[in-house]
Amino acid sequence: MENARNSTSKKLRVAILGAGGIAETHAEVLRGISGVECTAICDVQFSKAETFRDKMGLRKAYPRLEMMLEEVRPDVVHLAVSPAAHARTAIMCMESGADVFVEKPFTPSTAECEQVAAVARRSGRRVGVNHNMLFSPPVERAIDAVRQGRLGQIEHATIGFNIAMPELPWGPYSHWLFQASENVVFELGVHPLSVVYRLFGKVLEARTLCSGEKTLPSGVCFYSTWQIAMRCERGTAFLLLALATGFEDTWLHIQGEDGSCHANIRRNTVVVSGKSPALRPKDDLKDSLRAARTIRREGIRHYKNYILASLQRKAPYPLQTASMAGSIGAFYEALREGRNPPVGVAEGSAVVEACEHAVAHLRTPKEVLSNG
């Protein structure tokens, strides 16, 4: 029998653990979901929890998770804490009777993933993982093109994930991703690796070349560029993860037997190219014109959205917010319908395993030159 706390006849009580920046996005998205009420925030830095409570209009703030679980008895807890605490806090929440929605990465290791999975099976609680890049509109359109068979059998994908990291030159370096060399893959690489899993299944093998070495004050060796080549269950993939670039550029290119798809995630454009019965030069011309029309149309639409948002005639449309809204919304839709979350334990664990493969065979340019 379904737990009364998850009855669809009343609003779901939701609490958030962790009052950092991403928690605000969770709270904002939850405001727009019917049948959900975000009621409480918990952070070990109680002053941060109080400030968050007042800013987001919540009822309660707590310094300890145990206290919040006992007093609020939430139906769902969003975990927006350091990945190092994901497994422990997810288990505490499930054992109290709550479902959990976990920020990426699911956990920092497959061993911890299995611990969470075991408690979920035993307790019957549901676990969602925030692989929000899968819900980015251009990525969704690219995956739809694959599902519709427009590319034929897909064989390979290349992903560029080039983002600026303002704190890299001077700090602060307190964030979890700076605490070990490999953490950046689990913290940021998990975004594109979740897309790789959705397209090709599990990563079976990976080889990684790192560059852009910087020794942090803590002594940790941080690499700003990661090139990861992967063999997966149903194809191959390549990821370029660059974090010190001055020009942000995120994109996905999927190659199939009958066509290709290029999604410019930053600019929210998607272009599909396919086979044609026309002769090669004519086919290339038709394809180029079609691509130009697509980019022009979507570019104008994106610019109009920006102008209307600046005039406050419609809500802004930043891609991260849109992807977060899609991810969180899909999780609650599944809860309402009694389905498993669209991104759950199995997928979260598989992406963590992909991260482990990526960091297991890591080489630097110096090692390549010295070893041949």
C-alpha positions in Angstrom: 0.0 0.0 0.0 1.3 3.5 -0.8 2.5 5.5 2.1 -0.2 8.0 3.2 2.5 10.7 3.2 2.7 10.3 -0.6 -1.1 10.5 -1.2 -2.0 12.5 -4.3 -5.0 14.0 -2.5 -2.9 16.6 -0.7 0.2 18.7 -1.5 3.5 17.0 -1.1 5.6 18.5 1.7 9.1 19.2 0.3 12.2 20.1 2.2 15.7 21.1 1.0 18.9 20.1 2.5 21.7 22.6 1.8 21.3 26.3 1.4 23.9 26.9 -1.4 23.3 28.6 -4.7 21.8 25.7 -6.5 19.2 25.3 -3.7 17.6 28.6 -4.7 17.0 27.2 -8.2 15.3 24.1 -6.7 13.1 26.3 -4.6 12.2 28.6 -7.5 11.2 25.6 -9.7 9.2 24.0 -6.9 7.1 27.1 -6.7 5.8 26.5 -10.2 4.8 22.8 -9.7 1.2 22.2 -8.7 0.6 19.8 -5.8 3.9 20.6 -4.2 4.8 22.9 -1.2 8.4 23.6 -0.3 8.2 24.1 3.5 11.6 23.9 5.1 15.4 24.4 4.6 18.2 22.8 6.5 21.9 23.8 6.6 24.6 23.1 9.2 25.4 26.8 8.9 22.1 27.8 10.5 22.4 31.5 9.6 22.5 30.5 5.9 19.4 28.4 6.4 17.6 31.3 8.1 18.5 33.7 5.3 17.4 31.2 2.7 14.1 30.7 4.6 13.3 34.4 4.7 14.4 35.0 1.1 12.4 32.1 -0.4 9.4 32.5 1.9 9.6 29.1 3.6 8.1 28.2 7.0 11.0 26.7 8.8 14.8 26.6 9.0 16.9 23.9 10.7 20.5 23.3 11.6 20.3 19.5 11.6 18.7 17.1 9.2 17.5 14.8 12.0 15.5 17.6 13.5 13.9 18.6 10.2 12.9 15.0 9.3 11.3 14.6 12.8 9.4 17.8 12.9 8.4 18.4 9.2 8.1 14.8 8.1 8.6 15.7 4.5 7.3 13.6 1.6 10.4 14.5 -0.5 13.8 15.9 0.4 16.0 17.6 -2.2 19.7 17.0 -1.5 21.7 20.1 -2.4 24.7 19.4 -0.2 28.3 18.3 -1.0 28.4 15.1 -3.0 30.4 13.6 -0.2 27.2 13.7 1.9 24.8 12.4 -0.7 24.8 8.8 0.3 24.6 9.3 4.0 21.8 11.9 3.9 19.8 10.1 1.2 19.8 7.0 3.4 18.7 9.0 6.4 15.8 10.6 4.5 14.6 7.3 3.0 14.7 5.6 6.4 12.5 8.4 7.7 10.0 7.6 5.0 10.8 10.3 2.5 11.6 10.1 -1.2 14.7 11.9 -2.3 15.8 14.1 -5.3 19.6 14.1 -5.4 21.7 16.8 -7.0 24.4 15.5 -9.4 26.5 13.5 -9.0 24.3 10.8 -7.5 27.3 9.9 -5.2 31.1 10.1 -5.6 31.5 6.3 -6.0 29.6 3.3 -7.3 30.0 1.6 -3.9 28.0 4.4 -2.3 25.5 4.2 -5.2 24.8 0.6 -4.3 24.4 1.5 -0.6 21.7 4.0 -1.5 20.1 1.5 -4.0 19.9 -1.2 -1.3 18.1 1.1 1.1 15.7 2.3 -1.7 14.8 -1.3 -2.5 14.3 -2.2 1.2 12.3 0.9 2.1 10.3 1.2 -1.2 11.3 4.9 -1.4 11.9 6.5 -4.8 15.1 8.2 -5.8 15.6 10.8 -8.5 18.9 12.2 -9.7 19.3 15.7 -11.2 20.9 15.0 -14.6 19.4 18.3 -15.8 21.4 18.5 -19.0 19.2 15.8 -20.4 16.3 18.2 -20.1 18.0 21.1 -21.8 15.7 22.0 -24.7 18.3 21.5 -27.5 19.5 18.2 -26.0 15.9 17.0 -25.8 15.3 17.9 -29.5 18.5 16.1 -30.5 17.5 13.0 -28.6 14.1 13.2 -30.2 15.7 13.2 -33.6 17.5 10.0 -32.7 14.3 8.4 -31.4 12.5 9.3 -34.5 15.1 7.5 -36.6 16.1 10.6 -38.5 19.8 9.7 -38.1 19.5 5.9 -38.6 21.6 3.8 -36.2 23.7 6.2 -34.2 27.4 5.4 -33.9 29.3 8.2 -32.3 28.8 11.4 -30.3 31.2 14.3 -29.6 30.4 16.7 -26.8 32.1 20.0 -26.1 31.6 21.4 -22.6 33.6 24.6 -22.5 32.7 26.8 -19.6 34.3 29.7 -17.7 35.3 29.1 -14.1 36.0 32.6 -12.6 37.3 31.2 -9.3 40.0 29.1 -10.9 42.8 31.7 -11.1 42.5 33.1 -7.6 40.0 31.1 -5.6 38.2 30.6 -3.3 38.9 26.8 -3.6 36.5 25.7 -0.8 34.1 23.9 -3.2 34.1 20.1 -3.3 35.3 20.0 -6.9 38.6 21.5 -5.9 39.3 19.0 -3.1 40.7 16.3 -5.4 41.9 16.2 -9.0 39.2 13.8 -10.2 36.3 15.7 -8.5 35.8 18.0 -11.5 34.7 15.0 -13.6 32.1 14.0 -11.0 30.9 17.6 -10.5 30.8 18.9 -14.0 31.7 16.0 -16.4 28.6 14.2 -15.1 26.5 16.6 -17.2 27.7 15.5 -20.7 28.3 11.9 -19.4 24.6 11.6 -18.6 23.9 12.4 -22.3 26.5 9.8 -23.4 24.7 7.2 -21.2 21.3 8.1 -22.6 22.5 7.8 -26.2 24.8 4.7 -26.0 24.3 3.0 -22.6 27.0 2.2 -20.1 30.6 3.4 -20.7 32.7 0.2 -20.8 36.1 1.7 -21.2 37.6 5.2 -21.2 41.0 6.8 -21.8 41.6 10.3 -20.6 44.3 13.0 -21.4 44.5 16.0 -19.1 46.2 19.3 -19.5 46.2 22.8 -18.0 47.8 21.7 -14.8 47.5 24.1 -11.7 48.6 23.3 -8.2 46.1 24.7 -5.7 47.2 26.1 -2.3 46.0 22.8 -0.8 48.5 20.9 -2.9 45.7 19.4 -5.1 46.7 19.2 -8.8 43.8 20.6 -10.8 43.5 20.1 -14.5 41.4 22.6 -16.5 41.1 20.5 -19.7 40.0 16.9 -20.0 39.8 14.9 -23.2 37.9 11.6 -22.6 37.5 8.9 -25.3 34.9 6.3 -24.5 33.7 2.9 -25.7 30.1 2.3 -24.7 27.6 -0.5 -25.0 26.1 0.8 -28.3 28.8 3.1 -29.8 31.6 5.5 -29.0 31.8 9.0 -27.6 34.3 11.8 -27.0 34.1 14.5 -24.5 36.1 17.8 -24.3 35.7 19.3 -20.9 37.4 22.7 -20.7 37.1 24.9 -17.7 39.4 27.9 -18.1 38.2 29.0 -21.5 37.2 32.7 -21.9 34.6 31.7 -24.4 31.7 29.5 -23.2 30.6 27.0 -25.8 28.6 23.8 -25.2 27.5 21.6 -28.0 26.6 18.0 -28.9 27.2 16.3 -32.3 25.7 12.9 -33.0 26.7 10.8 -36.0 24.5 8.2 -37.4 24.4 5.8 -40.4 21.9 8.0 -42.2 22.6 11.5 -40.9 24.0 13.7 -38.1 22.6 16.2 -35.6 24.4 19.2 -34.2 22.9 20.8 -31.1 24.4 24.1 -30.0 23.4 24.1 -26.4 24.5 27.6 -25.5 22.6 29.1 -28.5 19.6 26.7 -28.3 19.8 25.7 -31.9 19.6 22.2 -33.4 20.5 21.2 -37.0 19.8 17.8 -38.5 21.5 16.7 -41.7 20.4 13.5 -43.5 20.8 11.5 -46.7 19.2 12.7 -49.9 18.7 11.1 -53.3 20.1 14.2 -54.9 23.7 14.3 -56.4 26.4 15.1 -53.8 27.0 18.9 -54.7 23.2 19.5 -54.9 22.6 17.6 -51.7 25.3 19.6 -49.9 23.8 22.8 -51.1 20.3 21.8 -50.0 21.6 20.7 -46.7 23.6 24.0 -46.2 20.5 26.1 -47.0 18.3 24.0 -44.7 20.8 24.4 -41.9 21.1 28.2 -42.5 17.3 28.6 -42.3 17.2 26.5 -39.1 19.9 28.5 -37.4 18.4 31.8 -38.6 14.9 30.9 -37.4 16.0 29.6 -34.0 18.5 32.4 -33.5 15.8 35.0 -34.2 13.4 33.2 -31.8 16.0 33.1 -29.1 16.8 36.8 -29.5 13.1 37.7 -29.4 12.8 35.8 -26.1 15.7 37.7 -24.7 14.2 41.1 -25.7 10.8 40.2 -24.3 12.4 39.0 -21.1 14.4 42.3 -20.8 11.2 44.2 -21.2 9.6 42.0 -18.5 6.9 40.9 -20.9 7.8 37.3 -20.4 10.0 35.2 -18.0 13.7 35.0 -18.8 14.8 31.8 -20.6 18.3 30.9 -19.3 19.0 27.3 -20.4 20.1 26.1 -17.0 16.8 27.2 -15.4 14.9 25.6 -18.2 16.8 22.3 -17.8 16.3 22.3 -14.1 12.6 22.9 -14.4 12.4 20.1 -16.8 14.3 17.7 -14.6 12.5 18.5 -11.4 9.1 18.7 -13.1 9.6 15.2 -14.7 10.5 13.8 -11.2 7.3 15.0 -9.7 5.2 14.0 -12.6 6.5 10.5 -12.1 5.6 10.6 -8.4 2.1 11.7 -9.2 1.6 8.9 -11.7 3.2 6.3 -9.5 6.1 5.7 -11.9 9.8 5.3 -11.3 11.6 8.7 -11.7 12.9 9.3 -15.3 16.4 9.5 -14.0 16.8 7.2 -11.0 19.2 4.9 -9.2 20.2 2.8 -12.2 21.0 5.7 -14.5 22.6 7.8 -11.7 24.9 4.8 -10.8 25.8 4.2 -14.5 26.9 7.8 -14.9 29.0 7.6 -11.7 30.6 4.5 -13.1 31.4 6.4 -16.3 33.1 9.0 -14.2 35.2 6.3 -12.5 36.2 4.9 -15.9 37.2 8.4 -17.0 39.5 9.0 -14.0 40.9 5.5 -13.8 43.1 5.8 -16.9 44.3 9.4 -16.7 47.4 10.6 -18.5 49.0 14.1 -18.7 51.0 15.4 -21.7 54.3 14.9 -19.8 53.4 11.2 -19.3 52.5 10.8 -23.0 55.8 12.3 -24.1 57.9 10.3 -21.6 56.2 7.0 -22.3 55.7 7.4 -26.0 
